């Protein structure tokens, strides 16, 4: 069932620092966390009127919604804050914002010198969402430089949208031929494969075992401190504090890249099956979870777009086909830094968290680089070609591990998804 668009409402968007944004008025059932506008007020108990807007707190009996802001006392007629479906329209955010009296389209692409950019996914304490800058120059890597809290300040492409006057705006389309598309959406009657679940369990078991080894090392240090020594109590106390600090740091910062990958996989799996509905903190997300019956009404699914040539992962949160025709509700992007090894699992975790408006842990952004070559990695040979590493012999399909180590070829991608049994296929460049 596609919603019917009727009009446009302009309101401040707190996620963009209070900048005015245009919302399409869509006549359909609202989801928890969505913004609605009253257009046909009825039996209001003097709590609301036409033109008022609210955030939906709960669904009510399948025929309406509940809003805490308009609740009355039990004897005053509306203790549940009920609003009937016929009274409201859903306000769906568009990419049009109002800045200094002008209308601009937020376009997700790399900015050019002289263009204005709007911060939408702040990743730096020197600015916040809603800040607007003019691009002063592009550096040698093509990255944006602006004047802000300090001169010639770097802003990552994932943090901003370009502001284009609406009369000049041209929808930006990424080259589809070079994109590898994967999706996490499955029919309700499709259950996850047992081997994949077991793989995650095995990896988490390995991580716990690793932490146990580190804890045992700390316990040995504590045991030594308890033994009679000529050291002063102050020295013993300081040594104990140092031991506990080291253990705390080992928990906060995984010691190996494999630890980070395991954490990223588990993080993505949990995010994909968890609903979120905190207004102005992150977007509302009501996912369809394969093989599970949820207490919420599923509205969305997540699709990942992996571009190995550009070393990017994009997370697209789409409505289900019966809502809004499957249009994109939110997106996030992760781009591998020059010189770093590309990993799709870490990229998915970063991109999905950005799409949901959640904080990205520093351990994802600054993950340790691999220290050795493994079977399933992609390396770059002397001709500049990307070639997979095989366990045994070299042939047209790949190079043997011993040969790669002997040649010293660098690892450029350690996702190892083919070796893990995934059915992803590399898209044509």
C-alpha positions as CSV (number, residue, x, y, z in Angstrom):
1,X,0.0,0.0,0.0
2,X,1.7,3.2,-1.2
3,X,1.1,6.3,0.8
4,X,-0.6,9.3,-0.8
5,X,1.3,12.5,-0.9
6,X,-0.8,15.7,-0.4
7,X,1.3,18.7,0.7
8,X,4.5,20.0,2.2
9,X,5.2,21.2,5.8
10,X,8.2,23.2,6.8
11,X,9.6,22.5,10.3
12,X,12.9,22.7,12.2
13,X,14.8,19.4,12.1
14,X,16.7,19.0,15.4
15,X,18.9,16.4,13.9
16,X,20.3,19.1,11.6
17,X,20.8,21.6,14.4
18,X,17.3,23.2,14.0
19,X,17.6,24.0,10.3
20,X,14.2,24.2,8.7
21,X,13.4,21.2,6.5
22,X,10.6,20.3,4.2
23,X,8.4,17.3,5.0
24,X,6.1,15.6,2.6
25,X,2.6,15.0,4.0
26,X,1.8,11.3,3.4
27,X,-1.6,9.8,4.1
28,X,-0.8,6.4,5.7
29,X,-0.5,4.7,9.0
30,X,2.3,6.1,11.1
31,X,5.0,4.1,12.8
32,X,6.4,4.7,16.3
33,X,8.9,7.5,16.3
34,X,7.5,9.1,13.2
35,X,6.3,12.7,13.1
36,X,2.6,13.4,12.3
37,X,0.6,16.5,11.6
38,X,-3.1,17.0,12.6
39,X,-5.2,17.9,9.5
40,X,-8.7,16.8,10.5
41,X,-8.9,17.3,14.3
42,X,-11.8,15.4,15.9
43,X,-12.7,14.8,19.6
44,X,-9.6,16.6,20.7
45,X,-10.5,17.2,24.4
46,X,-8.9,20.6,23.9
47,X,-5.4,19.0,23.7
48,X,-4.6,19.6,20.0
49,X,-5.8,21.3,16.8
50,X,-5.3,21.3,13.1
51,X,-1.7,22.1,12.2
52,X,-0.2,20.7,15.5
53,X,2.6,18.2,15.1
54,X,3.6,15.3,17.3
55,X,6.0,12.3,17.6
56,X,4.2,9.0,17.8
57,X,4.9,7.2,21.1
58,X,2.9,4.0,20.6
59,X,0.5,2.4,18.1
60,X,-3.0,2.0,19.5
61,X,-5.2,-1.0,18.6
62,X,-4.2,-0.9,14.9
63,X,-6.6,2.0,14.2
64,X,-4.7,4.9,15.5
65,X,-1.7,6.1,17.5
66,X,-0.9,7.3,21.1
67,X,0.9,10.5,21.9
68,X,1.9,11.1,25.5
69,X,1.9,14.9,25.1
70,X,-1.9,15.0,24.7
71,X,-2.8,12.5,27.5
72,X,-5.6,13.5,29.8
73,X,-6.7,12.4,33.3
74,X,-8.8,9.2,33.2
75,X,-12.0,11.1,33.8
76,X,-11.3,13.7,31.1
77,X,-11.8,11.4,28.2
78,X,-8.4,10.6,26.6
79,X,-6.0,9.0,29.1
80,X,-4.1,7.1,26.3
81,X,-3.4,10.2,24.1
82,X,-5.3,8.6,21.3
83,X,-5.3,10.1,17.8
84,X,-7.4,8.4,15.0
85,X,-5.7,7.6,11.7
86,X,-8.2,9.9,9.8
87,X,-7.0,12.9,11.9
88,X,-3.4,13.0,10.8
89,X,-0.8,12.7,8.0
90,X,2.7,11.4,8.3
91,X,5.5,14.0,7.8
92,X,8.2,12.3,5.8
93,X,11.5,14.3,5.7
94,X,12.7,15.3,2.3
95,X,16.2,16.4,1.2
96,X,15.1,20.1,0.9
97,X,16.2,22.5,3.6
98,X,15.7,26.3,4.0
99,X,18.9,28.3,4.6
100,X,19.0,32.1,4.7
101,X,15.7,32.4,2.9
102,X,16.7,30.0,0.1
103,X,15.7,26.5,-0.7
104,X,18.5,24.0,-1.1
105,X,18.6,20.3,-1.9
106,X,21.0,18.2,0.3
107,X,23.0,16.1,-2.2
108,X,25.2,13.2,-1.0
109,X,28.3,13.5,-3.2
110,X,31.8,15.0,-3.1
111,X,31.8,18.8,-2.9
112,X,33.6,21.1,-5.3
113,X,35.6,24.2,-4.5
114,X,33.3,27.1,-3.7
115,X,30.2,25.0,-2.9
116,X,28.4,25.1,0.4
117,X,28.2,21.9,2.6
118,X,25.9,21.1,5.5
119,X,27.2,18.8,8.3
120,X,24.7,15.9,8.7
121,X,26.8,13.2,10.4
122,X,29.2,15.0,12.6
123,X,32.4,13.0,13.4
124,X,34.5,15.8,14.8
125,X,34.3,17.9,18.0
126,X,35.1,21.1,16.0
127,X,31.7,21.3,14.5
128,X,28.2,20.0,15.0
129,X,25.3,18.8,12.8
130,X,23.7,21.8,11.1
131,X,26.9,23.8,10.7
132,X,27.4,25.1,7.2
133,X,30.7,25.8,5.5
134,X,32.0,27.0,2.1
135,X,34.6,24.7,0.5
136,X,37.9,26.6,0.3
137,X,39.8,24.0,-1.6
138,X,40.3,20.3,-2.3
139,X,43.6,18.8,-1.1
140,X,45.8,16.5,-3.1
141,X,43.6,13.5,-2.2
142,X,40.5,15.4,-3.4
143,X,39.2,15.8,0.2
144,X,37.3,18.9,1.3
145,X,39.0,21.7,3.2
146,X,37.0,24.6,4.9
147,X,37.6,27.5,7.2
148,X,36.1,26.8,10.6
149,X,37.3,26.5,14.2
150,X,40.7,26.4,12.6
151,X,42.0,27.4,9.2
152,X,42.1,24.8,6.4
153,X,39.9,22.3,8.4
154,X,39.3,18.8,6.9
155,X,35.8,17.5,6.6
156,X,35.2,13.9,5.7
157,X,32.8,13.2,2.7
158,X,30.7,10.9,5.0
159,X,30.0,13.9,7.3
160,X,28.3,16.3,4.9
161,X,25.8,16.9,2.1
162,X,26.3,19.4,-0.6
163,X,23.7,22.3,-0.6
164,X,22.5,22.8,-4.2
165,X,19.9,25.5,-5.0
166,X,16.7,23.6,-5.9
167,X,16.5,25.2,-9.4
168,X,20.0,23.7,-10.1
169,X,19.6,20.4,-8.3
170,X,20.3,17.2,-10.3
171,X,19.7,13.9,-8.5
172,X,23.0,12.3,-7.9
173,X,23.3,8.6,-9.0
174,X,26.3,6.5,-8.3
175,X,27.5,4.4,-11.2
176,X,25.5,1.2,-10.8
177,X,27.7,-0.9,-13.0
178,X,30.5,-0.8,-10.4
179,X,28.3,-1.6,-7.4
180,X,28.1,-4.9,-5.6
181,X,24.6,-5.1,-4.0
182,X,23.8,-7.4,-1.0
183,X,20.7,-7.4,1.1
184,X,19.8,-8.6,4.6
185,X,16.1,-8.9,3.9
186,X,14.7,-12.4,3.8
187,X,11.1,-13.7,3.7
188,X,9.5,-14.4,7.1
189,X,9.7,-18.1,6.5
190,X,13.4,-18.1,5.7
191,X,15.5,-19.0,8.8
192,X,19.2,-18.1,9.1
193,X,21.6,-21.0,8.0
194,X,22.9,-22.9,11.0
195,X,26.5,-22.9,9.7
196,X,26.6,-19.1,9.6
197,X,25.2,-18.9,13.2
198,X,27.7,-21.4,14.3
199,X,30.5,-19.4,12.7
200,X,29.6,-16.3,14.7
201,X,29.4,-18.4,17.9
202,X,32.8,-19.8,17.2
203,X,34.3,-16.4,16.7
204,X,32.7,-15.0,19.8
205,X,34.0,-18.0,21.8
206,X,37.5,-17.3,20.5
207,X,37.2,-13.7,21.6
208,X,36.1,-14.7,25.1
209,X,39.0,-17.2,25.3
210,X,41.4,-14.4,24.3
211,X,40.0,-12.1,27.1
212,X,40.4,-15.0,29.5
213,X,44.1,-15.3,28.8
214,X,44.5,-11.6,29.4
215,X,42.5,-11.8,32.7
216,X,44.7,-14.7,33.8
217,X,47.8,-12.5,33.2
218,X,46.4,-9.8,35.4
219,X,45.5,-12.4,38.1
220,X,49.1,-13.5,38.2
221,X,50.3,-9.9,38.7
222,X,47.8,-9.5,41.6
223,X,49.0,-12.8,43.1
224,X,52.6,-11.5,43.0
225,X,51.6,-8.3,44.7
226,X,50.0,-10.2,47.5
227,X,53.2,-12.1,48.3
228,X,55.4,-10.6,51.0
229,X,57.9,-8.2,49.5
230,X,60.1,-5.4,50.9
231,X,58.2,-2.9,48.7
232,X,56.2,-0.2,50.4
233,X,52.4,-0.3,50.4
234,X,52.4,2.8,48.2
235,X,54.5,0.9,45.6
236,X,52.2,-2.1,45.8
237,X,49.1,0.0,45.4
238,X,50.5,1.8,42.4
239,X,51.5,-1.5,40.7
240,X,48.0,-2.9,41.3
241,X,46.4,0.2,39.8
242,X,48.7,-0.1,36.7
243,X,47.7,-3.8,36.3
244,X,44.0,-3.0,36.5
245,X,44.4,-0.1,34.1
246,X,46.1,-2.3,31.6
247,X,43.3,-4.9,31.8
248,X,40.7,-2.1,31.4
249,X,42.5,-0.9,28.3
250,X,42.7,-4.4,26.9
251,X,38.9,-4.6,27.1
252,X,38.3,-1.2,25.6
253,X,40.7,-1.8,22.7
254,X,40.8,-5.2,21.1
255,X,44.3,-6.4,20.6
256,X,44.0,-7.8,17.1
257,X,42.1,-7.0,13.9
258,X,40.3,-10.3,14.2
259,X,38.8,-9.1,17.5
260,X,37.5,-5.9,15.8
261,X,36.0,-8.0,12.9
262,X,34.2,-10.3,15.3
263,X,32.8,-7.4,17.2
264,X,31.7,-5.7,14.0
265,X,29.8,-8.8,12.8
266,X,28.0,-9.2,16.1
267,X,27.2,-5.5,16.2
268,X,25.6,-5.5,12.8
269,X,23.6,-8.7,13.6
270,X,22.2,-7.0,16.7
271,X,21.5,-3.7,15.1
272,X,19.6,-5.4,12.2
273,X,17.1,-7.0,14.6
274,X,16.6,-4.1,17.1
275,X,13.9,-1.5,16.8
276,X,14.7,2.1,17.7
277,X,12.3,4.9,18.4
278,X,14.0,7.8,20.3
279,X,13.0,11.1,18.6
280,X,15.7,13.6,17.8
281,X,18.4,11.1,18.9
282,X,18.4,8.7,16.0
283,X,15.9,7.7,13.2
284,X,13.0,5.5,13.8
285,X,13.8,1.9,12.7
286,X,11.3,-0.9,12.7
287,X,13.0,-3.8,10.9
288,X,11.6,-7.0,9.4
289,X,13.6,-9.7,11.1
290,X,13.9,-13.0,9.2
291,X,12.2,-16.0,10.9
292,X,11.0,-13.9,13.9
293,X,7.6,-12.5,14.9
294,X,8.2,-9.0,16.4
295,X,6.0,-7.0,18.7
296,X,6.3,-4.0,16.3
297,X,4.9,-3.7,12.8
298,X,7.9,-4.2,10.4
299,X,8.4,-1.2,8.1
300,X,12.0,-1.4,6.9
301,X,14.8,-3.5,5.8
302,X,18.6,-2.8,5.4
303,X,20.5,-3.2,2.1
304,X,24.2,-2.9,1.9
305,X,26.0,-1.7,-1.3
306,X,29.7,-2.7,-1.4
307,X,32.0,-1.0,-3.9
308,X,35.4,-2.7,-3.8
309,X,36.8,-0.4,-6.4
310,X,36.0,2.7,-4.4
311,X,36.5,0.8,-1.1
312,X,33.2,2.0,0.3
313,X,30.2,0.4,2.0
314,X,26.8,2.1,2.0
315,X,23.9,1.1,4.3
316,X,20.5,1.9,2.9
317,X,17.5,1.6,5.2
318,X,14.6,1.1,2.9
319,X,10.9,0.9,3.5
320,X,9.3,-2.5,2.7
321,X,7.7,-2.5,-0.8
322,X,4.2,-2.0,0.6
323,X,5.3,1.2,2.3
324,X,6.5,4.2,0.3
325,X,7.2,1.9,-2.6
326,X,10.4,0.6,-1.0
327,X,12.0,4.1,-1.0
328,X,15.2,4.9,1.0
329,X,14.5,6.2,4.5
330,X,18.1,6.8,5.6
331,X,21.6,6.0,4.5
332,X,25.1,5.9,5.9
333,X,28.5,5.4,4.2
334,X,31.9,4.1,5.3
335,X,35.0,4.8,3.2
336,X,38.3,3.1,3.7
337,X,41.1,5.5,4.3
338,X,44.0,5.6,1.9
339,X,46.7,3.1,3.0
340,X,44.3,1.1,5.2
341,X,43.2,-2.5,4.4
342,X,39.5,-2.7,3.2
343,X,37.2,-4.9,5.3
344,X,33.5,-5.1,4.4
345,X,32.5,-6.3,7.9
346,X,33.9,-3.3,9.6
347,X,32.5,-1.1,6.8
348,X,29.0,-2.5,7.3
349,X,29.2,-1.7,11.1
350,X,30.3,1.9,10.4
351,X,27.8,2.5,7.6
352,X,24.8,1.0,9.5
353,X,25.6,3.0,12.7
354,X,25.8,6.2,10.6
355,X,22.5,5.4,8.9
356,X,20.8,4.9,12.3
357,X,22.4,8.1,13.7
358,X,24.4,6.1,16.3
359,X,27.9,6.8,17.5
360,X,30.6,4.9,15.7
361,X,33.1,3.4,18.1
362,X,36.7,4.6,17.7
363,X,37.9,1.0,17.4
364,X,36.1,0.7,14.1
365,X,37.5,3.9,12.7
366,X,41.0,3.1,13.9
367,X,41.1,-0.7,13.6
368,X,44.5,-2.4,13.8
369,X,45.8,-3.3,10.4
370,X,46.5,-7.0,9.6
371,X,50.0,-8.2,10.5
372,X,50.1,-11.2,8.2
373,X,48.6,-12.6,5.1
374,X,45.8,-15.2,5.4
375,X,44.0,-17.5,3.0
376,X,41.0,-15.7,1.5
377,X,42.7,-12.2,1.6
378,X,43.0,-10.1,-1.6
379,X,46.6,-8.9,-2.4
380,X,47.9,-6.6,-5.0
381,X,50.6,-8.2,-7.2
382,X,53.4,-6.5,-9.1
383,X,51.1,-5.7,-12.0
384,X,48.6,-3.9,-9.6
385,X,46.0,-6.6,-10.0
386,X,43.8,-7.7,-7.1
387,X,44.3,-11.5,-6.6
388,X,42.9,-13.8,-3.9
389,X,45.2,-15.9,-1.7
390,X,44.8,-19.7,-1.9
391,X,45.9,-22.3,0.6
392,X,47.7,-24.6,-1.8
393,X,48.9,-24.0,-5.4
394,X,48.9,-20.9,-7.6
395,X,46.8,-20.9,-10.7
396,X,44.6,-18.5,-12.8
397,X,42.2,-18.2,-9.8
398,X,44.7,-17.1,-7.2
399,X,48.1,-17.3,-5.7
400,X,49.3,-19.7,-3.0
401,X,49.9,-18.4,0.5
402,X,53.6,-19.4,0.5
403,X,54.2,-17.6,-2.9
404,X,52.5,-14.4,-1.7
405,X,54.5,-14.4,1.6
406,X,57.7,-15.0,-0.4
407,X,57.0,-12.1,-2.8
408,X,55.9,-9.7,0.0
409,X,52.7,-8.7,-1.8
410,X,50.5,-6.3,0.3
411,X,47.1,-7.2,1.6
412,X,44.4,-4.8,0.3
413,X,41.2,-6.6,1.4
414,X,40.9,-9.0,4.3
415,X,37.1,-9.5,4.3
416,X,37.5,-13.2,3.3
417,X,33.8,-13.4,2.5
418,X,34.3,-15.9,-0.3
419,X,36.2,-18.2,2.0
420,X,33.5,-17.8,4.6
421,X,30.9,-19.3,2.3
422,X,29.0,-16.2,1.3
423,X,27.3,-16.0,-2.0
424,X,28.3,-12.5,-2.9
425,X,29.5,-11.8,-6.4
426,X,31.9,-9.1,-7.5
427,X,30.0,-6.6,-9.7
428,X,31.5,-5.6,-13.1
429,X,33.6,-2.5,-12.9
